[in-house]
């Protein structure tokens, strides 16, 4: 099942190792952006947003459209994030807010209905065929040579952007008034409301922020992945694995878990290509057995 020779050959070659590590980092960064939105929304609102992958898809398509119109990838990335955020706020206010406190099955059915609707909307607007943005003009430069391997400049950009977003997300939740209010409302919504704070507005903004993270992930993935209706399903499943391993509500935990799974998927593609998905689920199972709250989870999951 494990191709030891292939792994040994790769680890003995600096070029192969650099290529696999860079590929694993990219996979991990995209997983983190999606998973961090999932863990934020669940940690505060207590809602498992099964439709989160849809906002990843919307971010990718919004970025694709903006890039076709403006020719600027940086503008298209912002449009992808903002478009997903706006749809996220509308989804929270019009639909999700009506199932707060309901059982998980009700939340699942509502989210699944939204997934099917948005997938069909994308088919109507863009068609069912695969679309490709391609590497933006600004990044069409020779790759960077690192340790005998080659790293595309766009990969470096993706990693840098993700690290900045990760730091900013932690600071927003831990240091700003917005973060303090939503964390307080998560513990006692009634008390926060009594203080004259519009809690539903803060919840909507938090939900939109979480969806914006998925949207920017889609925008970052658009140049290197094909766009197709339903593209959010696969990354949604993996982002839930990241969330469970990292710990519900922990952004730092999601970052660590995403890096681990990204490297597992990248290295596993060489050493055990038929068991990559199985290895990811096995890691999740081991974490749940040893530490049920996740690597950096805080106490019991709400």
Backbone as CSV, one residue per row, in Angstrom:
resi,resn,N_x,N_y,N_z,CA_x,CA_y,CA_z,C_x,C_y,C_z
1,UNK,0.833,-1.209,0.000,0.000,0.000,0.000,0.864,1.254,0.000
2,UNK,1.996,1.217,0.716,2.902,2.361,0.761,4.089,2.088,-0.149
3,UNK,4.322,3.008,-1.065,5.442,2.881,-1.996,6.680,3.485,-1.338
4,UNK,7.390,2.667,-0.600,8.558,3.130,0.149,9.641,3.646,-0.790
5,UNK,9.824,2.975,-1.915,10.869,3.385,-2.856,10.599,4.785,-3.399
6,UNK,9.349,5.048,-3.734,8.992,6.369,-4.266,9.213,7.455,-3.224
7,UNK,8.833,7.151,-1.967,9.045,8.126,-0.894,10.537,8.365,-0.659
8,UNK,11.320,7.290,-0.647,12.751,7.420,-0.417,13.408,8.221,-1.535
9,UNK,12.976,7.978,-2.756,13.531,8.708,-3.896,13.213,10.193,-3.803
10,UNK,11.972,10.503,-3.408,11.565,11.907,-3.300,12.310,12.616,-2.169
11,UNK,12.401,11.954,-1.012,13.061,12.583,0.134,14.574,12.713,-0.081
12,UNK,15.119,11.935,-0.973,16.546,12.044,-1.258,16.838,13.104,-2.317
13,UNK,15.796,13.624,-2.917,15.947,14.651,-3.948,15.417,15.979,-3.431
14,UNK,16.280,16.961,-3.341,15.853,18.268,-2.840,14.813,18.906,-3.754
15,UNK,14.941,18.679,-5.059,13.985,19.248,-6.000,12.585,18.687,-5.763
16,UNK,12.489,17.365,-5.625,11.197,16.727,-5.380,10.615,17.182,-4.043
17,UNK,11.484,17.253,-3.048,11.021,17.632,-1.716,10.471,19.053,-1.709
18,UNK,11.179,19.973,-2.359,10.725,21.367,-2.427,9.403,21.454,-3.172
19,UNK,9.286,20.736,-4.274,8.050,20.773,-5.060,6.861,20.237,-4.265
20,UNK,7.079,19.133,-3.544,5.988,18.545,-2.762,5.621,19.416,-1.568
21,UNK,6.623,19.999,-0.936,6.347,20.871,0.205,5.585,22.117,-0.231
22,UNK,5.975,22.702,-1.342,5.272,23.896,-1.834,3.842,23.552,-2.230
23,UNK,3.668,22.393,-2.863,2.321,21.954,-3.225,1.475,21.709,-1.976
24,UNK,2.079,21.085,-0.958,1.366,20.846,0.293,0.986,22.127,0.994
25,UNK,1.859,23.124,0.933,1.563,24.423,1.550,0.359,25.076,0.882
26,UNK,0.301,25.014,-0.441,-0.813,25.626,-1.159,-2.125,24.940,-0.801
27,UNK,-2.111,23.617,-0.803,-3.316,22.872,-0.422,-3.729,23.240,1.000
28,UNK,-2.741,23.298,1.901,-3.020,23.629,3.290,-3.562,25.029,3.469
29,UNK,-3.026,25.984,2.721,-3.485,27.363,2.845,-4.939,27.519,2.409
30,UNK,-5.291,26.877,1.312,-6.683,26.948,0.847,-7.623,26.266,1.845
31,UNK,-7.195,25.120,2.362,-8.010,24.427,3.370,-8.198,25.294,4.605
32,UNK,-7.123,25.980,5.014,-7.215,26.818,6.208,-8.232,27.938,6.028
33,UNK,-8.189,28.617,4.885,-9.095,29.744,4.682,-10.555,29.306,4.757
34,UNK,-10.852,28.153,4.166,-12.228,27.657,4.221,-12.566,27.179,5.631
35,UNK,-11.665,26.422,6.238,-11.929,25.852,7.561,-12.016,26.922,8.641
36,UNK,-11.239,27.995,8.511,-11.287,29.044,9.528,-12.657,29.703,9.561
37,UNK,-13.294,29.835,8.384,-14.658,30.366,8.365,-15.639,29.429,9.029
38,UNK,-15.466,28.132,8.779,-16.345,27.127,9.402,-16.220,27.173,10.920
39,UNK,-14.973,27.211,11.402,-14.756,27.157,12.849,-15.195,28.443,13.535
40,UNK,-15.062,29.585,12.856,-15.533,30.846,13.434,-17.052,30.845,13.586
41,UNK,-17.737,30.440,12.516,-19.200,30.451,12.538,-19.743,29.474,13.568
42,UNK,-19.154,28.292,13.636,-19.629,27.324,14.621,-19.278,27.768,16.039
43,UNK,-18.069,28.277,16.229,-17.628,28.650,17.565,-18.472,29.733,18.192
44,UNK,-19.002,30.647,17.370,-19.797,31.756,17.903,-21.295,31.492,17.783
45,UNK,-21.722,31.075,16.605,-23.157,30.944,16.355,-23.700,29.557,16.659
46,UNK,-22.799,28.581,16.818,-23.260,27.229,17.092,-23.919,26.575,15.896
47,UNK,-23.642,27.113,14.694,-24.230,26.588,13.463,-23.143,25.915,12.632
48,UNK,-23.377,24.680,12.255,-22.445,24.002,11.358,-22.874,24.342,9.933
49,UNK,-22.129,25.230,9.299,-22.509,25.718,7.979,-22.092,24.725,6.891
50,UNK,-22.982,23.788,6.607,-22.697,22.776,5.603,-22.634,23.373,4.195
51,UNK,-23.102,24.607,4.043,-23.082,25.259,2.732,-21.823,26.090,2.524
52,UNK,-20.860,25.975,3.425,-19.693,26.857,3.366,-18.905,26.681,2.067
53,UNK,-18.861,25.468,1.548,-18.146,25.246,0.293,-18.748,26.017,-0.871
54,UNK,-20.036,26.322,-0.785,-20.687,27.091,-1.845,-20.095,28.484,-1.948
55,UNK,-19.713,29.061,-0.811,-19.135,30.408,-0.834,-17.712,30.384,-1.392
56,UNK,-17.032,29.263,-1.241,-15.749,29.047,-1.912,-15.959,29.059,-3.423
57,UNK,-16.989,28.357,-3.873,-17.319,28.328,-5.302,-17.700,29.713,-5.805
58,UNK,-18.539,30.422,-5.053,-18.968,31.754,-5.473,-17.786,32.712,-5.551
59,UNK,-16.879,32.617,-4.578,-15.698,33.471,-4.605,-14.876,33.243,-5.850
60,UNK,-14.738,31.983,-6.259,-13.969,31.655,-7.461,-14.645,32.218,-8.710
61,UNK,-15.955,32.060,-8.817,-16.666,32.554,-10.000,-16.735,34.075,-10.030
62,UNK,-16.912,34.698,-8.876,-16.902,36.161,-8.832,-15.537,36.705,-9.263
63,UNK,-14.472,36.051,-8.791,-13.124,36.468,-9.163,-12.905,36.270,-10.667
64,UNK,-13.383,35.158,-11.193,-13.254,34.878,-12.625,-13.928,35.973,-13.451
65,UNK,-15.135,36.362,-13.046,-15.878,37.400,-13.762,-15.181,38.750,-13.667
66,UNK,-14.755,39.107,-12.455,-14.091,40.397,-12.256,-12.786,40.478,-13.037
67,UNK,-12.066,39.352,-13.102,-10.796,39.340,-13.835,-11.041,39.513,-15.334
68,UNK,-12.116,38.895,-15.830,-12.450,39.033,-17.254,-12.824,40.472,-17.594
69,UNK,-13.422,41.180,-16.640,-13.863,42.553,-16.879,-12.735,43.556,-16.675
70,UNK,-11.972,43.404,-15.587,-10.974,44.407,-15.214,-9.559,44.054,-15.670
71,UNK,-9.274,42.762,-15.789,-7.917,42.345,-16.125,-6.966,42.427,-14.956
72,UNK,-7.475,42.794,-13.779,-6.645,42.912,-12.573,-6.968,41.771,-11.619
73,UNK,-5.971,40.951,-11.323,-6.227,39.840,-10.415,-6.480,40.327,-8.993
74,UNK,-5.787,41.366,-8.575,-5.952,41.865,-7.211,-7.366,42.401,-7.001
75,UNK,-7.897,43.078,-8.002,-9.291,43.549,-7.920,-10.236,42.355,-7.896
76,UNK,-9.957,41.357,-8.725,-10.835,40.191,-8.790,-10.833,39.414,-7.475
77,UNK,-9.691,39.350,-6.793,-9.627,38.652,-5.502,-10.481,39.368,-4.470
78,UNK,-10.426,40.698,-4.472,-11.249,41.480,-3.539,-12.726,41.288,-3.854
79,UNK,-13.050,41.302,-5.144,-14.442,41.102,-5.551,-14.934,39.721,-5.127
80,UNK,-14.082,38.713,-5.267,-14.462,37.366,-4.855,-14.785,37.290,-3.373
81,UNK,-13.942,37.926,-2.559,-14.165,37.912,-1.115,-15.421,38.696,-0.742
82,UNK,-15.575,39.899,-1.311,-16.730,40.736,-0.984,-18.032,40.115,-1.484
83,UNK,-17.990,39.520,-2.676,-19.199,38.883,-3.209,-19.658,37.739,-2.323
84,UNK,-18.706,36.913,-1.880,-19.051,35.809,-0.985,-19.569,36.341,0.347
85,UNK,-18.988,37.442,0.830,-19.416,38.029,2.098,-20.856,38.532,2.011
86,UNK,-21.185,39.201,0.922,-22.547,39.732,0.750,-23.556,38.582,0.697
87,UNK,-23.247,37.558,-0.075,-24.132,36.394,-0.140,-24.227,35.713,1.226
88,UNK,-23.117,35.732,1.970,-23.128,35.133,3.297,-24.044,35.864,4.258
89,UNK,-23.989,37.185,4.221,-24.867,37.991,5.087,-26.328,37.748,4.729
90,UNK,-26.641,37.740,3.437,-28.016,37.493,3.001,-28.480,36.092,3.409
91,UNK,-27.600,35.114,3.250,-27.928,33.738,3.628,-28.204,33.638,5.127
92,UNK,-27.384,34.323,5.912,-27.561,34.280,7.369,-28.852,34.970,7.786
93,UNK,-29.120,36.152,7.223,-30.298,36.919,7.644,-31.603,36.285,7.173
94,UNK,-31.601,35.786,5.947,-32.850,35.295,5.365,-33.139,33.837,5.685
95,UNK,-32.082,33.049,5.936,-32.290,31.604,6.083,-31.737,31.064,7.399
96,UNK,-30.432,31.186,7.592,-29.793,30.549,8.750,-30.318,31.100,10.069
97,UNK,-30.592,32.380,10.141,-31.075,32.966,11.399,-32.386,32.351,11.850
98,UNK,-33.098,31.727,10.937,-34.382,31.116,11.262,-34.247,29.696,11.802
99,UNK,-33.036,29.151,11.741,-32.840,27.796,12.267,-31.832,27.781,13.422
100,UNK,-31.530,28.961,13.985,-30.689,28.990,15.181,-31.374,28.197,16.285
101,UNK,-30.627,27.342,16.946,-31.182,26.556,18.039,-31.904,25.309,17.589
102,UNK,-32.093,25.145,16.269,-32.740,23.928,15.769,-31.729,22.772,15.771
103,UNK,-32.240,21.569,15.581,-31.324,20.424,15.571,-30.462,20.434,14.315
104,UNK,-29.406,19.647,14.347,-28.432,19.630,13.258,-29.070,19.189,11.946
105,UNK,-30.035,18.283,11.994,-30.681,17.795,10.783,-31.375,18.933,10.037
106,UNK,-32.049,19.805,10.771,-32.717,20.938,10.146,-31.702,21.859,9.478
107,UNK,-30.597,22.145,10.165,-29.554,22.980,9.596,-28.962,22.340,8.345
108,UNK,-28.768,21.030,8.401,-28.212,20.303,7.262,-29.127,20.393,6.051
109,UNK,-30.434,20.186,6.250,-31.385,20.230,5.141,-31.435,21.615,4.506
110,UNK,-31.426,22.652,5.340,-31.456,24.024,4.825,-30.200,24.318,4.003
111,UNK,-29.058,23.930,4.538,-27.791,24.189,3.843,-27.699,23.383,2.550
112,UNK,-28.160,22.146,2.587,-28.090,21.302,1.395,-28.982,21.864,0.293
113,UNK,-30.144,22.378,0.685,-31.032,23.009,-0.301,-30.339,24.211,-0.940
114,UNK,-29.651,24.994,-0.137,-28.931,26.169,-0.643,-27.832,25.748,-1.616
115,UNK,-27.127,24.665,-1.284,-26.063,24.160,-2.164,-26.631,23.797,-3.536
116,UNK,-27.731,23.050,-3.545,-28.328,22.619,-4.811,-28.810,23.815,-5.630
117,UNK,-29.418,24.780,-4.956,-29.925,25.968,-5.659,-28.789,26.749,-6.289
118,UNK,-27.720,27.008,-5.500,-26.616,27.814,-6.007,-25.832,27.089,-7.099
119,UNK,-25.711,25.776,-6.999,-25.042,25.013,-8.062,-25.803,25.162,-9.377
120,UNK,-27.132,25.102,-9.306,-27.935,25.258,-10.520,-27.876,26.699,-11.043
121,UNK,-27.842,27.661,-10.142,-27.721,29.066,-10.565,-26.409,29.279,-11.320
122,UNK,-25.332,28.700,-10.805,-24.032,28.819,-11.471,-24.083,28.159,-12.847
123,UNK,-24.755,27.012,-12.954,-24.884,26.340,-14.254,-25.638,27.226,-15.245
124,UNK,-26.677,27.905,-14.764,-27.473,28.767,-15.637,-26.646,29.966,-16.110
125,UNK,-25.884,30.547,-15.202,-25.131,31.768,-15.518,-23.863,31.478,-16.303
126,UNK,-23.104,30.473,-15.862,-21.788,30.220,-16.447,-21.728,28.966,-17.318
127,UNK,-22.757,28.112,-17.227,-22.728,26.856,-17.953,-22.144,25.747,-17.095
128,UNK,-22.304,24.519,-17.535,-21.853,23.366,-16.752,-20.427,22.952,-17.080
129,UNK,-19.821,23.558,-18.112,-18.474,23.156,-18.513,-17.429,23.731,-17.564
130,UNK,-16.244,23.153,-17.629,-15.133,23.634,-16.806,-14.609,24.948,-17.357
131,UNK,-14.295,25.872,-16.447,-13.712,27.159,-16.821,-12.345,27.290,-16.167
132,UNK,-11.497,28.091,-16.768,-10.161,28.300,-16.217,-9.765,29.760,-16.343
133,UNK,-9.306,30.343,-15.243,-8.841,31.724,-15.267,-7.423,31.803,-15.824
134,UNK,-6.595,30.844,-15.469,-5.193,30.893,-15.876,-4.391,31.778,-14.928
135,UNK,-3.090,31.599,-14.935,-2.230,32.399,-14.073,-2.283,33.856,-14.523
136,UNK,-2.554,34.788,-13.618,-2.613,36.213,-13.984,-1.308,36.697,-14.608
137,UNK,-1.412,37.684,-15.473,-0.260,38.194,-16.206,0.869,38.621,-15.292
138,UNK,0.535,39.238,-14.169,1.557,39.759,-13.265,2.424,38.651,-12.673
139,UNK,1.906,37.429,-12.632,2.662,36.313,-12.047,3.293,35.406,-13.102
140,UNK,3.194,35.788,-14.367,3.793,34.983,-15.429,5.273,35.353,-15.583
141,UNK,6.030,34.986,-14.586,7.468,35.244,-14.546,8.171,33.932,-14.217
142,UNK,9.461,33.860,-14.443,10.190,32.616,-14.145,10.025,32.205,-12.686
143,UNK,9.932,30.909,-12.421,9.777,30.426,-11.033,11.028,30.679,-10.208
144,UNK,10.833,30.674,-8.905,11.950,30.865,-7.987,12.643,29.523,-7.765
145,UNK,13.953,29.542,-7.786,14.704,28.301,-7.554,15.039,28.203,-6.067
146,UNK,14.538,27.161,-5.435,14.742,26.963,-3.997,15.226,25.535,-3.765
147,UNK,16.444,25.382,-3.260,16.970,24.060,-2.920,16.928,23.054,-4.041
148,UNK,17.117,23.505,-5.253,17.088,22.590,-6.385,15.717,22.429,-7.007
149,UNK,14.691,22.895,-6.329,13.338,22.831,-6.870,12.881,24.185,-7.363
150,UNK,11.710,24.221,-7.949,11.177,25.457,-8.498,9.825,25.764,-7.852
151,UNK,9.670,26.993,-7.399,8.430,27.430,-6.760,7.847,28.592,-7.555
152,UNK,6.645,28.441,-8.109,6.017,29.541,-8.848,5.788,30.757,-7.947
153,UNK,6.044,31.965,-8.436,5.805,33.170,-7.627,4.373,33.268,-7.108
154,UNK,3.421,32.747,-7.881,2.027,32.801,-7.431,1.827,31.992,-6.160
155,UNK,2.558,30.883,-6.002,2.481,30.082,-4.787,2.964,30.894,-3.584
156,UNK,4.050,31.615,-3.785,4.591,32.451,-2.700,3.564,33.505,-2.313
157,UNK,2.928,34.098,-3.310,1.896,35.102,-3.062,0.739,34.514,-2.262
158,UNK,0.277,33.317,-2.639,-0.834,32.676,-1.950,-0.506,32.401,-0.490
159,UNK,0.700,31.907,-0.237,1.106,31.614,1.136,1.185,32.904,1.949
160,UNK,1.770,33.947,1.367,1.922,35.219,2.077,0.554,35.818,2.417
161,UNK,-0.351,35.798,1.449,-1.691,36.345,1.679,-2.411,35.569,2.777
162,UNK,-2.299,34.252,2.746,-2.979,33.425,3.739,-2.438,33.680,5.140
163,UNK,-1.120,33.809,5.271,-0.521,34.078,6.578,-1.003,35.427,7.107
164,UNK,-1.053,36.428,6.245,-1.537,37.753,6.653,-2.989,37.670,7.100
165,UNK,-3.816,36.944,6.329,-5.230,36.793,6.689,-5.383,36.051,8.012
166,UNK,-4.557,35.027,8.232,-4.619,34.268,9.483,-4.321,35.167,10.680
167,UNK,-3.264,35.961,10.574,-2.898,36.876,11.667,-3.988,37.911,11.883
168,UNK,-4.502,38.473,10.776,-5.551,39.490,10.877,-6.817,38.919,11.516
169,UNK,-7.164,37.676,11.155,-8.371,37.054,11.714,-8.255,36.873,13.222
170,UNK,-7.092,36.408,13.673,-6.878,36.237,15.111,-6.966,37.571,15.825
171,UNK,-6.357,38.606,15.257,-6.381,39.929,15.882,-7.797,40.496,15.916
172,UNK,-8.561,40.284,14.840,-9.934,40.795,14.799,-10.788,40.141,15.881
173,UNK,-10.670,38.837,16.038,-11.495,38.113,17.004,-11.019,38.344,18.444
174,UNK,-9.711,38.458,18.637,-9.163,38.547,19.995,-8.962,39.975,20.495
175,UNK,-8.739,40.937,19.584,-8.312,42.270,20.024,-9.302,43.403,19.760
176,UNK,-10.203,43.239,18.791,-11.086,44.342,18.433,-12.397,44.299,19.222
177,UNK,-13.097,45.419,19.205,-14.399,45.488,19.877,-15.374,44.521,19.224
178,UNK,-15.305,44.419,17.905,-16.174,43.484,17.185,-15.985,42.064,17.704
179,UNK,-14.729,41.651,17.821,-14.440,40.306,18.299,-14.913,40.085,19.723
180,UNK,-14.711,41.084,20.573,-15.130,40.961,21.967,-16.647,40.851,22.083
181,UNK,-17.359,41.620,21.249,-18.821,41.581,21.296,-19.346,40.221,20.848
182,UNK,-18.820,39.688,19.731,-19.340,38.411,19.233,-18.975,37.269,20.171
183,UNK,-17.818,37.359,20.824,-17.458,36.308,21.779,-18.325,36.390,23.026
184,UNK,-18.642,37.607,23.438,-19.528,37.769,24.593,-20.938,37.285,24.254
185,UNK,-21.408,37.618,23.039,-22.747,37.199,22.623,-22.840,35.685,22.505
186,UNK,-21.731,35.051,22.161,-21.725,33.591,22.068,-21.985,32.959,23.427
187,UNK,-21.520,33.600,24.502,-21.706,33.073,25.853,-23.059,33.469,26.447
188,UNK,-23.479,34.722,26.179,-24.734,35.189,26.759,-25.343,36.254,25.857
189,UNK,-26.120,35.806,24.883,-26.699,36.717,23.906,-27.677,37.696,24.553
190,UNK,-28.451,37.224,25.516,-29.440,38.079,26.169,-28.781,39.244,26.891
191,UNK,-27.730,38.969,27.649,-27.053,40.012,28.393,-26.448,41.063,27.459
192,UNK,-25.854,40.618,26.377,-25.270,41.566,25.425,-26.355,42.421,24.787
193,UNK,-27.499,41.833,24.493,-28.612,42.588,23.908,-29.132,43.644,24.878
194,UNK,-29.170,43.297,26.161,-29.637,44.232,27.184,-28.750,45.476,27.237
195,UNK,-27.493,45.332,26.869,-26.566,46.459,26.876,-26.770,47.391,25.683
196,UNK,-27.762,47.106,24.862,-28.074,47.981,23.736,-27.315,47.654,22.467
197,UNK,-26.712,46.493,22.414,-25.936,46.100,21.233,-26.820,45.284,20.298
198,UNK,-26.752,45.613,19.017,-27.542,44.916,18.003,-26.867,43.580,17.682
199,UNK,-27.185,42.574,18.462,-26.532,41.270,18.329,-26.775,40.630,16.957
200,UNK,-28.007,40.652,16.419,-28.212,40.065,15.084,-27.299,40.678,14.021
201,UNK,-27.044,41.982,14.119,-26.149,42.632,13.162,-24.731,42.087,13.286
202,UNK,-24.277,41.927,14.503,-22.934,41.386,14.717,-22.835,39.940,14.235
203,UNK,-23.888,39.168,14.464,-23.896,37.789,14.000,-23.851,37.736,12.471
204,UNK,-24.615,38.617,11.830,-24.625,38.654,10.366,-23.250,39.035,9.826
205,UNK,-22.612,40.019,10.470,-21.279,40.445,10.030,-20.249,39.335,10.228
206,UNK,-20.359,38.607,11.343,-19.438,37.499,11.577,-19.629,36.406,10.529
207,UNK,-20.893,36.103,10.232,-21.180,35.089,9.216,-20.622,35.540,7.869
208,UNK,-20.805,36.816,7.551,-20.265,37.347,6.310,-18.756,37.289,6.270
209,UNK,-18.121,37.549,7.411,-16.659,37.484,7.484,-16.168,36.059,7.238
210,UNK,-16.852,35.099,7.840,-16.493,33.699,7.630,-16.646,33.293,6.175
211,UNK,-17.711,33.767,5.533,-17.926,33.464,4.120,-16.910,34.182,3.239
212,UNK,-16.479,35.378,3.662,-15.451,36.103,2.913,-14.146,35.318,2.890
213,UNK,-13.835,34.624,3.990,-12.634,33.799,4.028,-12.725,32.669,2.999
214,UNK,-13.908,32.066,2.889,-14.100,31.033,1.872,-14.025,31.634,0.478
215,UNK,-14.571,32.848,0.330,-14.554,33.513,-0.966,-13.155,33.852,-1.430
216,UNK,-12.309,34.335,-0.524,-10.932,34.662,-0.904,-10.165,33.383,-1.228
217,UNK,-10.506,32.285,-0.542,-9.886,30.997,-0.881,-10.241,30.596,-2.310
218,UNK,-11.507,30.777,-2.681,-11.924,30.480,-4.048,-11.231,31.367,-5.061
219,UNK,-11.075,32.646,-4.717,-10.399,33.590,-5.616,-8.932,33.222,-5.782
220,UNK,-8.287,32.769,-4.712,-6.889,32.360,-4.787,-6.726,31.063,-5.565
221,UNK,-7.737,30.199,-5.483,-7.658,28.908,-6.168,-8.002,29.020,-7.647
222,UNK,-8.745,30.065,-8.025,-9.228,30.176,-9.406,-8.124,30.096,-10.465
223,UNK,-6.954,30.716,-10.254,-5.923,30.639,-11.300,-5.268,29.258,-11.427
224,UNK,-5.361,28.418,-10.398,-4.646,27.143,-10.433,-5.583,25.939,-10.431
225,UNK,-6.880,26.170,-10.354,-7.831,25.068,-10.375,-8.956,25.363,-11.351
226,UNK,-9.564,24.313,-11.868,-10.687,24.488,-12.783,-11.931,24.887,-12.002
227,UNK,-12.739,25.743,-12.609,-13.985,26.177,-11.986,-15.130,25.348,-12.558
228,UNK,-15.928,24.794,-11.680,-17.058,23.985,-12.115,-18.143,24.012,-11.040
229,UNK,-19.415,23.970,-11.426,-20.482,23.910,-10.427,-20.280,22.721,-9.495
230,UNK,-20.445,22.953,-8.214,-20.258,21.879,-7.234,-18.835,21.737,-6.754
231,UNK,-17.948,22.646,-7.155,-16.540,22.540,-6.783,-16.310,22.725,-5.282
232,UNK,-17.313,23.227,-4.576,-17.136,23.463,-3.151,-17.315,22.230,-2.284
233,UNK,-17.901,21.170,-2.828,-18.198,19.984,-2.015,-16.930,19.326,-1.496
234,UNK,-15.966,19.115,-2.385,-14.737,18.428,-1.984,-13.975,19.166,-0.906
235,UNK,-13.797,20.478,-1.096,-13.026,21.241,-0.119,-13.821,21.411,1.175
236,UNK,-15.157,21.358,1.093,-15.967,21.454,2.309,-15.699,20.262,3.220
237,UNK,-15.675,19.057,2.642,-15.429,17.853,3.438,-14.063,17.931,4.109
238,UNK,-13.052,18.336,3.343,-11.706,18.418,3.897,-11.601,19.532,4.934
239,UNK,-12.338,20.618,4.742,-12.291,21.706,5.717,-12.919,21.288,7.044
240,UNK,-13.937,20.419,6.994,-14.517,19.906,8.235,-13.514,19.004,8.956
241,UNK,-12.743,18.235,8.194,-11.697,17.414,8.807,-10.684,18.317,9.500
242,UNK,-10.308,19.404,8.829,-9.373,20.376,9.414,-9.944,20.958,10.694
243,UNK,-11.217,21.319,10.654,-11.870,21.937,11.818,-11.899,20.983,13.003
244,UNK,-12.210,19.726,12.734,-12.263,18.739,13.814,-10.877,18.506,14.403
245,UNK,-9.874,18.367,13.545,-8.517,18.116,14.023,-7.980,19.324,14.780
246,UNK,-8.174,20.510,14.228,-7.644,21.716,14.859,-8.376,22.102,16.129
247,UNK,-9.674,21.780,16.194,-10.481,22.158,17.354,-11.490,23.218,16.976
248,UNK,-12.752,22.953,17.231,-13.813,23.902,16.913,-13.560,25.233,17.620
249,UNK,-13.597,26.322,16.847,-13.428,27.653,17.420,-12.003,28.145,17.452
250,UNK,-11.038,27.320,17.081,-9.629,27.714,17.139,-9.088,27.995,15.739
251,UNK,-8.779,29.258,15.458,-8.210,29.621,14.156,-6.792,29.092,14.034
252,UNK,-6.026,29.210,15.109,-4.651,28.710,15.095,-4.647,27.191,14.910
253,UNK,-5.578,26.516,15.566,-5.691,25.069,15.411,-6.032,24.687,13.980
254,UNK,-6.920,25.475,13.353,-7.273,25.217,11.960,-6.059,25.401,11.056
255,UNK,-5.236,26.401,11.347,-4.035,26.655,10.556,-3.070,25.473,10.655
256,UNK,-2.857,24.990,11.870,-1.947,23.865,12.087,-2.470,22.599,11.414
257,UNK,-3.756,22.330,11.593,-4.347,21.122,10.998,-4.320,21.184,9.471
258,UNK,-4.558,22.367,8.912,-4.549,22.521,7.461,-3.160,22.246,6.894
259,UNK,-2.121,22.706,7.587,-0.757,22.439,7.142,-0.470,20.936,7.158
260,UNK,-0.901,20.273,8.221,-0.677,18.834,8.339,-1.358,18.088,7.198
261,UNK,-2.635,18.404,6.957,-3.372,17.687,5.920,-2.873,18.042,4.519
262,UNK,-2.445,19.286,4.341,-1.891,19.673,3.045,-0.653,18.870,2.714
263,UNK,0.206,18.697,3.708,1.425,17.915,3.498,1.116,16.427,3.320
264,UNK,0.125,15.935,4.061,-0.284,14.536,3.907,-0.787,14.285,2.494
265,UNK,-1.604,15.204,1.986,-2.133,15.035,0.627,-1.029,15.132,-0.420
266,UNK,-0.091,16.047,-0.211,0.991,16.233,-1.180,1.965,15.053,-1.173
267,UNK,2.487,14.717,0.004,3.433,13.600,0.117,2.738,12.279,-0.161
268,UNK,1.484,12.162,0.279,0.739,10.923,0.061,0.496,10.635,-1.401
269,UNK,0.436,11.693,-2.218,0.251,11.490,-3.643,1.388,10.697,-4.268
270,UNK,2.542,10.695,-3.589,3.691,9.933,-4.072,3.795,8.579,-3.373
271,UNK,3.651,8.600,-2.060,3.885,7.390,-1.289,2.717,6.449,-1.171
272,UNK,1.489,6.989,-1.082,0.311,6.117,-0.961,-0.880,6.788,-1.662
273,UNK,-0.819,6.901,-2.978,-1.848,7.618,-3.747,-3.255,7.043,-3.611
274,UNK,-3.368,5.755,-3.300,-4.687,5.134,-3.183,-5.269,5.267,-1.780
275,UNK,-4.495,5.841,-0.863,-4.959,5.906,0.533,-4.824,7.319,1.112
276,UNK,-4.747,8.314,0.245,-4.595,9.685,0.740,-5.806,10.114,1.559
277,UNK,-7.001,9.933,1.015,-8.218,10.301,1.747,-8.342,9.488,3.029
278,UNK,-8.026,8.194,2.933,-8.081,7.337,4.117,-7.123,7.810,5.195
279,UNK,-5.939,8.268,4.797,-4.956,8.757,5.760,-5.471,9.999,6.475
280,UNK,-6.154,10.872,5.746,-6.699,12.092,6.351,-7.757,11.745,7.404
281,UNK,-8.647,10.827,7.059,-9.678,10.422,8.012,-9.067,9.660,9.193
282,UNK,-7.998,8.922,8.935,-7.336,8.195,10.017,-6.722,9.171,11.019
283,UNK,-6.123,10.234,10.520,-5.552,11.255,11.411,-6.664,11.883,12.256
284,UNK,-7.788,12.166,11.612,-8.915,12.737,12.345,-9.397,11.791,13.441
285,UNK,-9.494,10.508,13.114,-9.952,9.524,14.092,-8.987,9.431,15.267
286,UNK,-7.696,9.439,14.994,-6.700,9.360,16.060,-6.771,10.570,16.977
287,UNK,-6.951,11.748,16.383,-7.067,12.965,17.190,-8.297,12.908,18.076
288,UNK,-9.415,12.450,17.518,-10.651,12.355,18.299,-10.514,11.364,19.456
289,UNK,-9.745,10.295,19.244,-9.547,9.304,20.302,-8.654,9.867,21.413
290,UNK,-7.562,10.495,21.012,-6.583,10.983,21.987,-7.008,12.310,22.607
291,UNK,-7.546,13.207,21.767,-7.906,14.547,22.240,-9.205,14.970,21.543
292,UNK,-10.355,14.588,22.087,-11.648,14.810,21.426,-11.940,16.261,21.061
293,UNK,-11.400,17.233,21.822,-11.667,18.634,21.522,-10.785,19.193,20.421
294,UNK,-9.907,18.351,19.859,-9.018,18.819,18.804,-7.681,19.273,19.360
295,UNK,-6.739,19.527,18.464,-5.378,19.873,18.891,-5.347,21.103,19.783
296,UNK,-6.073,22.143,19.383,-6.053,23.398,20.154,-7.467,23.826,20.561
297,UNK,-8.387,22.863,20.618,-9.737,23.176,21.044,-9.783,23.492,22.524
298,UNK,-10.778,24.291,22.895,-10.894,24.711,24.293,-12.073,24.003,24.948
299,UNK,-11.754,22.972,25.705,-12.796,22.293,26.475,-13.814,21.626,25.593
300,UNK,-15.031,21.514,26.065,-16.105,20.833,25.345,-16.569,21.657,24.171
301,UNK,-16.938,20.953,23.101,-17.543,21.611,21.946,-18.977,21.929,22.280
302,UNK,-19.400,23.160,21.970,-20.762,23.565,22.266,-21.749,22.828,21.367
